């Protein structure tokens, strides 16, 4: 039981694909009651709750009406990307703790407005970056902070898929339309890849970005097989790359893909003055590492390699840990604990967002752009 000594009442805004992982996590905890949820598509919220045999959970199409009626403690926002900012601001303005799925927002301006609402509200807003809770990701941060690599000056990172534009076998298009998603691979899985190294670095501020993005696969009807019509709807990126200068003299060489003629865009390579770190890539970003990591360094003048075995994930899954950490922080906040903090804070993720925004702007302008984060 959480520190409130009662069940936390949870509601959903958006009951599509990602909401299912949230629901499965909430359902394993005894101190949670799912009160209801809202979805723009009539009947979808009700069908969602029926799928999980939650007859008492109420379904709505208007999240404002839902919140007025149910008055939950916490809200999971699982809408498509362009509907992240509005509901998040509304929830914070009305005193609700929020677990907001990634990416944070589509634009930097939206992220700034959400941050302002959060600071004014005094409530918890955590971003859904479940890879943070993988022990191997946590080990990467420990390696960076240990000083074993010395001063880190260059990082090559990214990843992605050879053939993996998320259309659910042609059954959904919200991930690929500009009016719903707003950003493609760059925001969908690129935000995770950026967080892996930026979190380990302590989230230094970006200074400049030179970005590139393309949509060659998404716009090709042949790629979509039995659903060539999806090519006409495709309005986001399926590949992006960037060269990012960070405070402290760190260069970040980044690339991310939903589709490419390659099985990987390369391992993550970290270069420091005392050692280097190789983090094996995965075929499809899964929130962990693709194999044992290696540290390249010198011992008594000899060049050696130290292999770090992959750490197993035991107990709760990454998503379950993400949700549990949010519930614990929410309970502390509701109990009046002024020290309660979001597990994945927007003070960090807004830097992730400003880089994504910078890559998109640079790609559209065809030149390097400076990065500025407004005062909040």
Protein Blocks (a to p, Z undefined) as FASTA:
>chain_A
ZZkopacddddehjafklmmmmmmmmmpmkbccfbdcdfbghklmmmmmmnopakbccdf
blklmmmmnopabdcdfbdfklmmmmmmmmmmnopacdddddfblblklmmmmmmmmmmn
opacddddfklmpmklmmmmmmmmnomnopafbdcededdfblcdehgopacklmpmkln
opafkmmmmmmmmmmmmmmnopaadfbdcddddfklmmpmklnommmmlmmmpccdfbdc
dddddehhiacdddddfbdcdfbebdaddddfkbccdddddfbdghiafbdcdddddeeh
iacdddddddddehjafklmmmmmmmmmmmmmmnopakbccfbafklmmmmmmmmmmmmm
mmmnopacddddddZZ
